[in-house]
Amino acid sequence: VATETATEETVDRSLNTSKTENKQAVALLANSHYSLFNDFNTLEIKADIDYIDKNMNQSPTADIQIQKNKQILITVRALFGVTVAKVYLTPERASYYEITGSHYDGDYAFIEKFLGTIVNYENVENLLLGKAFYNLESNDYTQTKNNELELKLNQFLMRLVFGNKNEIASTEVTKDKSADKLLIQYPSYQLSNNLFLPKEINIHAMQKDQIQIKIDYRRVSVNPSIDFRYKIPNNSKPIKI
């Protein structure tokens, strides 16, 4: 019996050491990743977008305005700078409208449906800034390779692949018992006004209907004065998700 107890204690100690080592490895990677990003108050990004789904293939431009941790306003423009849609996000609200006469105003259900995974304000801001989609410090990640982490979140499995500077190279989210997959890739980054940001973002949502979005950050302004004016037109009809 004494021998069995000693063996059990050895196994337990080994497991604890393994968990401790994993936690330390993830913490080091997290620290290195987040050290890439300097602080800011506001950002204004001019971007080119390529959007493809089963019904359309469009290449609008977008003004992406961010007040860190507070709000995001995305204005989508067509030819000659005509506004065709706006998206407004806060930690409490997710809303958009199209000039065709429809809008959504509620929670993050429409983005979750679009991306096929659990989403909140922080996740969207992280995606646009090139940070880990789900926070590395407050989630229980497992290191699978030197440059890869995995996170099991309810029915979703997230895999992060890091580049040479521990920037995010790609984020892949798969769903249990499903062929659904979300792939977010960052082919390149840039240093703008001493701020480390993506240069390109490729989003591929592979569900029943596939959606591909390519975003190219053409110009970035750091800490400009921004008017986050957003009002749904009076004649717009609500969409239910």
N, C-alpha and C positions, 0 to 999 in steps of 0.2 A: 504494500500500500504506500509506504514511504517513497519507494522508487517511482510509482505512478504519479504521486503528488509532485515530486521533483521534476518529472518530465512535463507535467501540465504547466508548472511554473515557468519552465524553460521556454515552452511554446508561447505562453502568454507574454513573457518578457520579449521574445523575438518579434511577436506581432506588434507590440507597443513600440519597439525600436523602429520597425518598418513604417508604422504610421507616423512616428515622430520624424523620421528621415524624410518621408514624403512631404509632411507639413513644412519642414525647413526648406526643402527644394522648391516647393511652390512659392513660399514666402520670398526666397531669393529672386526667383523669376519675376514675381509680382513687383518687387522693389525696383528691379532693373527696368521692367516695362514702364511703370508709372513715372520713373525718373526722366523719361524721354520728353514728358509733356510739361511745359511751363504753364503757369497760371495765366488766366485772362478774365476779363469781365464780359466783353462782347466780341462777336466775330461777324463779319459780313463776307460771304463767299459768292463769287460769280462762277457759275458752273455750266458746262455743256452736258446735256443728258441724251442718251440713246435709250429708248423704251420700246420693247417688243413683247407683245402677247399674241394670242390667236386672232385677235380682231384688228390690231393696229401695229404700225411701225412708225414711230415718231422721233424727232430729234429737237425737242424744245431747249430753251435755256432756263436757268433757275437762279433766283437770288435766295441764298440760304442765310438767314439771320439767327444768331444764337446769343442769348443771354445766359451765361453758364448756370446750370442747375435750376433755371427758372422758366425759360420759354424759348420756343423755336418757331420761326415763321418762314415758310417756304413759298415763294411766289414763282409760279411756272408761267413762262412767256413763250408765245409762238412767234411766227414771222412778224417782223417790224416791232417787236417788243410788246405785243398785245398780251395782256394778262388773261390766261385761260383757266387758271385754278390757283387756289391758295390752301395751304395746310398750316394749321396753328396747333401747337402742342404745349402743354404745361404738365406738371406732375399730376394735376387733377383732371385735365381735360384733353381730349383729342378731337379735332374738328377739321373739316375741309369743305370747300364748296367749288363748284365748277360754273363757269359762265353759261353753260348750257341749261342751268336752272335747277340743279340738284345739290343737296348738301348732306353732310353727316355731322352730328354734334353730340358727343357722348364720351364713352371710355375708349380704351385701346383695342376694342374688339375688331375694328376694321383693319388695323395694322397687323394684329395677330392672324387674322384670316389671310391677309396679303402675304405675310412672311411664313405662316405656318408654325409659329412657335410662341411661347409666352413672352409678352412685351410690355414694358412700361416706359416712362419718359427717359429714365436714365439709360436704358438700352439703346434707344434711338439716338440720344446725344452721343453715347459711346461709339455707335456705328459711324456717325458723321465725323467724329474726331479721330477715329482709328484706334480707339481703346478697346480692351477686351469687352465683348458684348455683355457678359455677366461678370460682375466685379470679382477680381481674383482674390481679394482679401476677405470677402464676406460669404463666399461659397466654398463648398467642400470639393475642390479639384483634386484629381489624381494625376501625377506625372507618369506618362507612359513611355516617353522618350525624352532625351535631353531638351529638345525643342518642341515638345508636344504635351498638352494637358487635356484631360477629359473631365467632363462634369455631367453627372446624371441628375436631371431635374424633372421630377415626375415621370411622364412618359417620353421625355426627350433626352437624347444623348448629344452633348456638344463636344466637338473636338477643335482645339485651338492649335494652330501651327505657327511658330514664331520664326522670325528672320534672324539675321546675324546680330542685329542690335537689340534683339528681343522685342521688336515691333511685331504687330500681328501680320502674318503673311496670308492666312486664311482662317475662316471660321466655318465649320460644317455642323449643321444640326439635323439629326435624323429622328424619326418618330417610331416608337415601338410598333411592331406588327403593321408597318406601313411602308410604302415606297416613297413617301413624302420626304423631301430633303431641301434644306436651305443652305446655299453656299455663298459666302461673302469673301471676296478676294481683294487684296490690296497690292496691285502690281508695283506701285511706286509711292514714295513719300516725298515731301518737300519741307524745307525750312523757310518759313515766311515770317519776317519780323521777329526772328528768334523763337518762333513757335513751330513745333514739330507737328505736321498734319499730313493726311493722305494727299497724294496728287491724283490718284485714280482709285475708284471703288467699283467693283463689279459684283452685282447681286443677281443670283439665279435661284428663283423659287420654283422648285420642281414638285408640283402637286398634280391634280387632275388636269389643270390648265397651267402651263408653264409661263413664267414671266422672267424676262431678262432686263436688267437696268445697268447701264454703264454711266458713271458720273466722273467728269473730269473737272477738277478745281482749276479754273483759269486764273483767278485773281482773288487774293485774300487780304482783307483789311482787319487789323487787330485793334480792338477797343474804340471803334467809331461810335458816334452818337446815333442811336437807332430808334426809330418810331415803330413800335410793334402794333401798328394799327390793323385790326382785323374785325370785320363786320360782315355777317352773312346777309346777302341781298334779301330784301323784303319779299320778293316774289319767288324765292327759291323753295323747292319742295324737299322735305326730309326723306332720307333713305334709311331703311331699317336694315341692320346687319343681323 
